[in-house]
Amino acid sequence: MNLYSAKAGKYQVIKLSCNKNTIKKLNKLGIYKFSKIEKLEKKTLKTTLVLIEINGKRTAIMSRFAKKVIIEEKKPER
């Protein structure tokens, strides 16, 4: 599933399905393959933004970028 269509929760990035320029933009935000990411509840009226927390920082990314981030649900740590 992609980040845009996921419900709020904790996930792990498994693939960045985009071109090199978009990958560079996502990397600047701290989004890499295998990084842990948390999608936050939507608290904005703009449907073009996806609110996330990564590496302790909260940020918003555009939905067109969020659709390129392929994720899987993070397994609970033991």
C-alpha positions in Angstrom: 0.0 0.0 0.0 1.1 3.6 -0.4 1.5 6.3 2.3 -1.4 8.3 0.9 -4.0 5.6 1.1 -2.9 4.2 4.5 -4.7 4.9 7.8 -3.0 6.7 10.6 -0.4 4.5 12.3 3.3 3.3 12.3 4.8 1.9 9.1 8.1 1.0 7.5 9.0 2.2 4.0 9.7 -0.7 1.7 10.1 1.1 -1.6 10.3 4.5 -3.2 8.5 4.1 -6.5 9.6 7.3 -8.3 12.3 9.0 -10.3 15.7 10.1 -9.0 14.7 13.8 -8.5 11.7 12.8 -6.4 13.8 10.3 -4.4 16.3 13.1 -3.6 13.4 15.3 -2.3 12.1 12.5 -0.1 15.6 11.8 1.2 16.0 15.4 2.2 12.9 14.9 4.4 14.4 11.8 5.9 12.4 9.3 4.0 14.5 6.4 2.8 14.0 2.7 2.1 13.5 0.8 5.4 13.0 4.0 7.4 10.2 4.1 10.0 7.5 6.5 9.5 4.3 7.5 11.3 1.2 8.8 9.4 -0.7 11.2 11.6 -4.4 12.0 11.7 -5.4 14.5 9.2 -6.0 17.8 10.9 -6.0 20.1 7.9 -8.6 20.9 5.3 -6.2 20.7 2.4 -6.5 17.2 0.9 -3.2 17.7 -1.0 -1.1 17.2 2.1 -0.2 14.1 4.2 0.9 14.7 7.7 3.8 12.5 8.9 6.3 12.1 11.7 9.8 10.8 10.9 12.9 10.9 13.0 11.0 12.8 15.7 10.0 15.6 13.3 6.5 16.3 12.1 6.1 17.5 8.5 3.6 17.5 5.7 4.3 16.1 2.2 2.2 16.5 -0.9 -0.1 13.7 -1.8 1.6 13.1 -5.1 4.8 12.3 -3.3 2.9 10.2 -0.6 1.5 8.1 -3.4 5.0 7.1 -4.4 6.1 5.9 -0.9 5.3 2.2 -0.7 4.9 1.1 3.0 4.0 -1.9 5.1 2.7 -2.0 8.7 5.4 -1.9 11.3 5.6 -5.0 13.3 5.6 -4.5 17.1 9.1 -4.6 18.7 9.9 -7.2 21.3 
